[in-house]
């Protein structure tokens, strides 16, 4: 790596990070037997988690002040290479294990320098299982260490060394290179998604100002033969992160309120601003871990925000004419914020172990936010007045939305017995077994009703495009009959109390909700409107893994004169495979039917290709990165045209667009 990408090491500090710093906690035997216990699952999410574990090690070096550059490369065979310019994993003999420290790190679960307080002050990987798990779940792994003027190398397979640690050259810099190939016998998916990795590396760049991360994909090249590549670097940290998230929103104030401080040994960084939307978007991190369930740091932020804004408004008599009681949520409507803390020994709780439990952090964050926000409000009275006005507008909108909900409830309770008339319900009442298909148009809805299995499949036809909830105030949402029908069909209620927007899924009637639209531009738009609706209004549906996208075939291929030789195809590659298999490579021997809409299929075809659990292909809508999802929905469905055009242009090069 280039000299300017290296950090000069203090010899004394370097000596402190040796084999004795590597503490062994337990063995590695169970990882291959129960991989999901260690990485979450064995599908795409777990596959990408392998990369995050390796990158986390490099980030830990950066947090400790020894690295500033991390390179991630997707190789042609879907191997991953991660290179950093840190100190390099120690290679001297481990006194207790009687093997090189590198081998201990790579073959023993929970063995590493981050368990020794002298090596790392904070670590982003404490909730994970480290690079040893990556090694266990890879059919090949190669470690190359630049350290002490030499290049060390060792290779592994299925978690076991296949070579001795050896010296393969000399080096004038330090760093670690890990290259690995996931084991296809473990993972159900082995193809890495560029955007998923790019989103994570972008987050890390914002969360760790000054560090440069690059992502290169050798599988994709432009017309000149250059691989797809992105560089992520932030000088302003979370301030730039908030700007990035809010790209598609109309700002209420031009400023990003930004604080960076350290209290009681806990570094705290917060950035926040307000926009004209009525959605709250707060993203919280602990040691670079996205704490999707929140925790004490988020509690401290919310308290600091609410109490400080309320006191400022009261002291300046800005709420004197407001006839409605304010709720805590009113202070967060239109708020975009990122909260990041670094904790030496984080205690994680919650279902997914992403909820911070350290009680001392709450007061630290609350005090820091209160002080920074109070100073900002005093120094910027015009912006302060705009924020308070927004809070009052949010209160009025909440009251109007509650009235609209209650009006609907009185007519026919949301989630009650009054199911929409267009719903063709299923016979089963077992929510875990039941499926609801949201189908574009009455024609396709009719075919779906005839073709379905009525025991466990329900059909709700939708007339045209539903309301774009990205642009609509809350009370307008409950004036939309199509959206009310969806709420009723699902059995979901929204905030029975006036000061609550939280969806109640206790009476959810289906645990599989399938969006089924035509394979054209209009169909894609309707699907996006529905995903926006679920993301903004019933996000727990997505978080629980209940939302899916149906993938009807695009083509029906038949050999001329042989109607018994027929196959459905979902892309051009499958069409060509049919031609090569049954038509000797000659397309003139084939009859191909292009499906423009679901209504072109008869009920039997729709069942066979798109609804039959034995044959269909459903895509589950996962929320892998809430901040990126928020930004994407705001850009695609918001008012601002410029960011939408830029987004489409940026993604068109690598998008698979059906003409």
N, C-alpha and C positions, 0 to 999 in steps of 0.2 A: 504494500500500500504506500501511497505517497507520504513523504516526510511530513508535510504540513498536516496530515491527518493523525499524526501521533502526538501523544502527550509525554513530555519528559517525566521520567519516573524518579522519585526520590529514593536513593538506594536503601536508606534505612527503612522506609515504609515498605519497599518491595520485599525486604528480608522478612517482614512481619507476616507476609502471606505465603506460607510454606506448608509442607505436608502436615505439620502438627495442627494447623488451623482446620483441617478437614476432620469433622466429627461424624462418626458412624452411628446411625440410629436404628436401622433395621435392614433386613435383606430385600431381595428383588424378586423372590420366587413367584409371588401372587400376581404380578402385573400382567403377564401373558394369559393367565387363566381367567382373570376378571378385569380386562382393560377398562371397561366402562366405569368401574369404581374409581379409577385414577384420572381419567381424562374426560369423564362426562358421558360420552357415547362412542360408538365405533363408526358413525356415519361422517358426514362432512364436517360437523362441528368438532368432533374429536380429532379428525385428520388435521384441521387447521390449528387445533390446540397444540399439536406437536411443535409447530413453528413458534408459537407464542412462548412455549417453555424455553426454547433455545434462545430466542431474542431476549426474554426476560433476564437470562444470565448476563447477556451483554449490557442490557440496561442497568443491571445492578453494578457493573463495573463503572458505568458512566455516572451513576448516582454517587459512587464512592470517589469520583473525581479522577478516574484512571482511563477513561475512554471518551471519545467524542464522535466516533464514526462507526456505523453498523451497516453492512451490506447484506441484503437478502436476495438470493437468486433462485428462480424456479428453472431447473434444468430440463432438457428435452424429454427425459424419461419420467418427469414428475418427481425427481429428487429435489431436495432443498439444500442450498448451501448458505450458511450464515457466517459472516466474517466480521470480527470487531478488532479494534486496535487497543484493547485493554492490556492487562498485565500478562495474560496467558494463564491457563489453568496450571497449577503446580505439577511438576513431573518427578520430583524427588520421591524417595521411598517413604511410604506411610508406616510409621513405627508399629502400630497395632495390627494392621492388615498385611504387612510384609509384601506389599505390591506398590507400584507407582501410584501417587495420589490421583493422577489422571484416570487410571483404571478404577480406582475406588469411586470417584465421582460418577463414572459412566456405568458402573455395574452394581452399585449399592443404593437402594432407595433411601432418600432423605440423607444423603451424604454430601456435604458441600461446605464451602466457607461461610455461607450465610447463617449457619447455626453458631458460628463463632463471632461474638460481638466485636472482636478486634479487627475482623476482616471487612464486615459490612455494617454500617449504622442502620440502614433500612434496606429492605429487599422486597422487590415486587413479586418474587416467586414463592414466598412463604406459604401461600395457600395451595401451591401446586406440588408437583412431585419431581420436578427437575429433569435434567437431561438424561438421567438414568432410565426414566420411563420412556423417553423418546428412543433410547437405545434398545430397550426391551421390545418395543413395538415396531422396530425397523429390521428389514432383512439385510440391510447393509448400513453401516455407519463408519465414517472416517473422521478422525480427530487429528488436526494439525495444529501444533502449538509453537509459536514464535516466542522464545524466552531464553534469557541468559546467553544471547548471541547465537543460538542454535535453532534449528527447525526439528521438532519432534513429531513423530507420526505413529498412530496405532489404528488398526481396523477392527471392526466388530461385526457380528452377525447374530441376530436374534438375542441381543443383549450379552453375548459372550465374545471375548477377544479372539480373533483369528490370527493375529500377529503379535509379536512382542513389541513393546515400546522401543522405537529405534530413532536414531538421528539420521536425517536425510539431507541435511544441508546446514548452511550458516545463514544468519539473519541479522540485519541492522535495526530491526524494530521488534515490538512485542505485539501479541494478539492471539486470538483463538479462531480457528476455522472448524466448523462442524458441518459435515455433509452427510445427509441420511436419505434413505429411500423407505417409505412406509411399507409394512408387511401387508400384502394383498390378501393373505389368509386371515388377517385380523379385521381389516377395514372393509366396510361395504362400499365405500367410495374412495378412490385413490387419485382423483384428479383435482389438483389445487385450483381454486378460483382466485384470479388476480385481484378482483375488486375487494374480496373479503380480506385478503392480506394487506392490500393498500389502505383500507379503512383503519385497520389496527395500527399500522406503522404511522399513518397520519396522526392518529390520536396520540401515539407515543411522542411524536415530534412536538406537538402542542403541549403535552404534559411535562416535557423535559426540555425547556428552552436551551438552545445552543447546541443540541445534539443533531447530527445529520444522519438520516436513515435513507437508504436507497432500496428500491425494489426493481428487479430486472426479470423479464420473462423471456427465456430463450425459445419458448414454444411458438411465440408470435413475433413476426417481423413485418416491417413496412415494405413498401415497394423497393426501397434502397437496401434492404437487407438488415436494417437496424432493429434490434430487439425492442420490444415494448419496455419502457422504463419510466420510473418516476422518482423524484428526489423530494424528501420531506425534511424541512428545516424551519424552525420558528425562533425568531429573536425575542418576540414579546409574549410567548407562551399562551396562557389561557385567554389573554386579550384577543389574540388572533383566532383562537379556537371559537370564541363566541361570534366573532365577525363571520367566520366560515359557516357556522351553523345557521346564522340568521340571514344568509345571502338572499333567500327568496322572500323575506318578510319586509314590510314597510316599517322603518324605525320610528319609534315615538320620540326618542332622544338620540342625538348624534353620538353621544359619548358611550364608551365602555368603562364602567366603574371597575377598577382593577386594584387588588391589594395583594401584596406578597409580604409575609411576615413570619416570624417564628416566636412561639410562646410556649413556655414550659417544655422546651425541647421538641416541640411539634411544629415543623414547617407547614404553613397554611398559605394556599394561593386560591383566590376567588376572582372570577370575572363575571360581570352581569350587565344586562341592559334590558330595556323595554321596547316592545314593538306593538303595533296596532292590533295584533291578533288577540284572541281570547283563550289561547291555550298556554299552559304552564309547561316549561321545558327546563328542568334542572337535572344536570348530569353530575354524578359524584364519583370520585375516585379515591382510593387509598393505596399508596405505593404503586400507582399506575393500574391498579385493578379496578375495573368498572363495577362499582357496588350498586348493582341494579336494584337491590332491595333496600338501599339507603343505609340508615344507621345513625349513630350518634353525631357524626359530622354534619349530616343533612338536617337533623333535628336542630342542631346549633345554628346552622345557617338560617333556617326558616324562622326561628325565634328572633334572631338578631334583626332580620329583615322586617318582620311584622312589628315588633315593639318599637324599632327606630322610626319607621315610616309613620306609625300611628302617633307617636309622641310629637313628631315634627308637625303633622297635620293638626293635631290638637293645639299645640303651642301657638300655631299661626292662624288658628280659627278657620281652617279651610274646610271643615266638615260641618259647620254650623247649620247649613241649609239642607243637609242630607237627612231625609226622612226615614231611611232604611238602616237597620243595624248592620254594621260591617262584619264580615266573616274573615277568617284567616286566608281563605282561598282568594278573596278579592284582591289581596295584596300581591298575588302571584299571577294573575291573569296578564298575559302578554309578556311575562318574564322569561328570559333565557339566561341561564346561569350555569357555570361550571365550577364545582368545588373540588379542590384537590388537597389532600393532606398526606404527609409522610409520617408514619408511625413505626417506632422501632420494633414493638412487639404487638402487632394487631391481633385482636380477638374477633374472629368472624363467626357470625351466627346465620340463622335463616335456612330456608330449604336448600338453597344453592350455595351456601357458605359465602354469600356476597353481601352480608349486612354487618357493618362495623358495630362492635359491642363495647368498645372502650369508653367508659363513662366520662373519663377526664377530657375527652376530645370535644364533647358538646360545648362545654363552657369556653374552651379555647377558641373555637370557631365563632361562637356567638359574640364574644367580646371583640374579636378582630373585625367581624362584619359590622357590628354596631358602630364601632369607632370610625371605620372607613366610610360607611354610608352617612353617618351623621355629619362628618366633615364635608362630604360631597354635597349634601342637601343644603348646608349652610352657605357653601361657596357658589352654588348654582341654583338660585331661587327660581329661575324660569323653568329649568328642567324639573326641579322639585315639584313645582305647581302642575306641570304636565303629568307627572307620575301620579300625584294625588288625584287629579281629575280622572285619570285612567282607572284608579282604584274605585272611585265613586261610580263611574260608568259600568265597571264590572259588577258592582253591587246591584245596580239597576237592571243590568242584563240578567243576572242570576235570579232576581225576583221575577222578571218577565218569563224566564225559562221555567221557573217553578210553576208559575200560573198556567203556562202552556201545557206542562206535564200533567198538572192536576185536571186540566180541562179534558185532556185525552183520557186520563184515568177514570174520570166520572162517566165518560161515554162508554168506554170499554177498557178495563184495566190492562196496562202494559204487563205482560207476563201472566195475565189472569186467564179466565175461561174464554174470553172473547177473542178467539183466533181469527186471523184475517180470512175473508171468504175465498180468496184465490189460493189459499194454502191447501194442497193435497197432502194431508198428514199421513204418517205411517201408523201401523197398528201397535207396534211395541212402545212401551213407556220406559224402557231402559235407556237412559240418556247416553251411557257409554257405548251402546250398540247402534244408536240411531244416527242417521245422516240427514242433513238438510241441504238440498241443492238450490242455490239462488241462480235462476236461469234467465238469460236474456230473451225477452220477448214471449208472447203468448204461443206462437207457433212451435218454437223449440220446447216451451213449457208443456205443450200438449203431447209432443213426442216423448218427452221425459216421463210424463205421468203414465203413459201407456207402456213404456219400456222398463220402468223401474221395478224393483222388488218392493211391493207395498208393505211388507212386514217391517222393514227397518229404514226405508228411504222415503223422505218427504220432499215435495217439490213446491217452491214458491216462485212463480213467474214474476218478472219485473218488467214494468212498462217503460221502455226507453232508459234514459240516463237519470240516475238518482241525483239528488241535490249534492252539490260540491260543498261538503261540510268545512273545507279549509277556509272558505270565504264567508261562511254563514254564522250569524250570532246564534246562541243557544236556543232562543225561543223559536227561531225560524226552522231549526232542525225538527222540532216537535210539531210544526205545522205542515211538514212534508208527509203525505199519506204513505208513500212508498217506504220511507224510513220508519214510520210508526208501525207499518206492517211487519218489517224485519224485527223490530223490538218485540212485537206481540208473538210472532212465530217462534222466536228464540226463547221467550220466557224471561227476558232480561228487563229489570227495572233500573232506572237511573235516579239516585238520590231521593228517597222518600222525604227527607228533610230539606228545607229550603236552602240551607247553607252547604249542601253536599252535591257533588257532581259524580260521585263514585258509582260505577255500575255494580249491580248486585247479580251475581251469577248463581245464587243458591238454587234457583228454579230453572236453570238452563236445561232445555229439553233435548239438545243434540250436542254430542261431543265431536262431531265431524260436520263442519260447515264448508260446503264446496261451492266456490264461485265457478259457474259454467257459462262462458260466453263464446261468441263466434271468434274464429281465428282471423280477424281482420282488424283494421285500425279502430273502428267503432267498438268492437268487442274488447280490445285492449284498453280503450278509454273507460268503458264501463267497469272493467275489472279494477282499474286504478282508482276510480271513484269509490268502489266498494272497499278496497283495501285502505283508502284514506279514511273512510267512515269507521272501519274497525280500529284503525290505529289511533284516531283522534277521540272516538267516543266509547269504544269497548275494547281497549287495549288488552285486558286480561284474556280475551279470546285468543289473541295471537300469542301472548306469553305462556299460555297453557298448552299451546300446540294444537288448537282446535280448528284453525283456518287453513283451507287448502284451495288450490287452483286445479281445475280439471284440464286435461290436455287432450282434446279430441284430435283425431288424426287429420292430416291435411289432404291425404290422397288415398284413393282406393285403386289398387293395381290388379289387373286381370290379364291373363294370357289370352290373346285372340283365339276364339273358337273353343276355349277351354274354361268355362265359367267356374269349374270346380277348383281351378288354381287361382286363388285370390288372396291378396294380403293387403293390410292397411299400412300406411307409411306416415311417419310423423315429420320426416325431413327428406331432403333431396338425396342424402346418402343412402337411406333405406330404399328409396325408389331405385337407385342405381344397383343396389345389392339384389333387388328383385329381378331387374333386367339381366344382370350377370348370371343369376341362378337359374332362371326359368326361360329366358329369351335369348340365350347365347350372346348377350351383350348388344342385341339389336332392339332398339326401342320401338321399331315399327311393328314388332310382334306383340306389343303390349297395348292394352286399352287403359288409360289413366283417367280417373275422375277426380277433379279438384273440388274439395268441399269449401265453399265460401262461408257457409253458416250451418249452425246446428240443425236448423229446420230442413236442410236438404237430406238429412239422414232419416230413415224410417225408424220406428221405435226399437226394432230388433237390432239395427246397426248401432244406434246410440247406446243401448244397453251393452252390447258386445264390446264396443271400443272404448267407452268413456265412463260407464257406470258400474259394470260388473267388477266386483273386488278381485276376482281371479285374473282379470286381464288388463284392467285400466292402469293408467299412470297418473297419480296425483302428486302435485308439488306442494309440500307443506310450506306455509308462510312462516318463516322464523324471524325473530327479532334479534339478530346477532349484534347489531350496533344501533342502539336507540338514537344516538346523536346523528348518525349518518342518515337513518330513516327519517328523522324529523326534518333534516335539511332537504332531503330528496322530495318528500311530500310537499314541503313549502315551495320548492322551486317548480315542481311539475304542476301543482294545483293552485298556487297562489296568484296574486295580482300582478307581480312583477314579470314583465315579458323578457327583459334583458338577460337575467340569470337563467331563465328557461332555455333561451336560444343557445347560450354558452354551454349549458349542460348537455343539450342534444348534440351540439357540434363536437363536444369533447368525447362523448360516448359513441358517436356514430361510427367512428373508425373501426372499433372492435365489437360493435353490436351485431347480432345476427338478425338482420331485418328481413322480414318476409315481404317480398314485393307483390 
